[in-house]
């Protein structure tokens, strides 16, 4: 089991989970959102642009918080999986 963990750590072994397609699609959608936001910003007057910029800042902060929470959950799950592999099932 240690050799499998070492191979994964050294990135010689990985899981095929479709993440490349997911990442490609995510980048496409983020680019599209960016273009649309720029188009919207050009259509708005000064007050509308201020409101839209505030909305974008709040939305971006919300996305960052969500990604942070997902990262923490993933780290915890990964840690628990490694501990269970090394020491057997952990009872809570």
TAHUKA-V185010 format. One record per residue. N is the residue number from 0. RES is the residue in one small letter. PHI is phi in radians with two decimals (* if undefined). Layout:
((N;RES;PHI) (N;RES;PHI))
This chain:
((0;x;*) (1;x;-1.06) (2;x;-1.15) (3;x;-1.15) (4;x;-1.08) (5;x;-1.13) (6;x;-1.09) (7;x;-1.15) (8;x;-1.09) (9;x;-1.37) (10;x;1.10) (11;x;-1.54) (12;x;-2.33) (13;x;-2.53) (14;x;-1.78) (15;x;-1.51) (16;x;-2.19) (17;x;1.33) (18;x;-1.18) (19;x;-1.12) (20;x;-1.14) (21;x;-1.05) (22;x;-1.12) (23;x;-1.08) (24;x;-1.15) (25;x;-1.08) (26;x;-1.10) (27;x;-1.05) (28;x;-1.17) (29;x;-1.12) (30;x;-1.10) (31;x;-1.12) (32;x;-1.06) (33;x;-1.07) (34;x;-1.10) (35;x;-1.15) (36;x;-1.11) (37;x;-1.13) (38;x;-1.12) (39;x;-1.10) (40;x;-1.04) (41;x;-1.25) (42;x;-1.46) (43;x;-1.59) (44;x;-1.37) (45;x;-1.04) (46;x;-1.13) (47;x;-1.10) (48;x;-1.13) (49;x;-1.11) (50;x;-1.12) (51;x;-1.11) (52;x;-1.12) (53;x;-1.12) (54;x;-1.03) (55;x;-1.07) (56;x;-1.10) (57;x;-1.12) (58;x;-1.10) (59;x;-1.09) (60;x;-1.14) (61;x;-1.08) (62;x;-1.09) (63;x;-1.12) (64;x;-1.11) (65;x;-1.11) (66;x;-1.11) (67;x;-1.08) (68;x;-1.11) (69;x;-1.14) (70;x;-1.10) (71;x;-1.05) (72;x;-1.09) (73;x;-1.15) (74;x;-1.11) (75;x;-1.09) (76;x;-1.10) (77;x;-1.07) (78;x;-1.08) (79;x;-1.12) (80;x;-1.11) (81;x;-1.11) (82;x;-1.09) (83;x;-1.17) (84;x;-1.15) (85;x;-1.34) (86;x;-2.09) (87;x;1.61) (88;x;-1.07) (89;x;-1.79) (90;x;-1.57) (91;x;-1.65))
